[in-house]
Amino acid sequence: MTVMMVAIVAIVSQRHKIINLCSVKARLPRMLVRIRILNQLLQYFYNNNLMNVKQFGFTKGRSTTEVGVELIQQIFGAWEDSWDAIGVFCDLSKAFDCIHHDTLIRKLHHYDVTGRSLELLEFYPSERIQRVDINGERSSESAVNMGVPQGSVLEPFLFLVYINDLPHLVKNSHGDCIVC
């Protein structure tokens, strides 16, 4: 296995928040590739209306305030029609760490991301290893099989692609999306 990125995970607080310590030499080429891939993907997804209209965070021209407005509108709409309104709120803490690489690649392929872009994205979240450093003691290296590398705007976009089909999966009996 050819490893592109080795990260040292350091504990930086009592709450065990971790950071990846990687050299600039390892990050710079990836950063340039990420910017180019992101620009191409954004243009492709928006030109082809592939991004779900129920995406609010990390989305061009949208804000998380809008989801609150839509939620209130849905609650009042249900009340006016004498329906029950139920809200389910999920805290996706460490969400970027929960992305399964193979599923992300399948979803990108589903949206017809192909060729060099898909090849780069297949390689991008993989081929990473990490070590843990605590009080000067360093663990052995371990492969990273979940999550996407964090630190730029590409990661939130990949997460949005990963959950883009969620509003289609959750519908009420009237066919209305209840995910905001």
Secondary structure, 3 states (H helix, E strand, C coil): CCCCEEEEEEECCCCCCEEEECCHHHHHHHHHHHHHHHHHHHHHHHHCCCCCCCCCCCCCCCCHHHHHHHHHHHHHHHHHCCCCCCCCCCCCCCHHHHCEHHHHHHHHHHCCCCHHHHHHHHHCCCCEEEEEEECCEECCCEECCECCCCCCCHHHHHHHHHHCCHHHHCECCCCCECCC
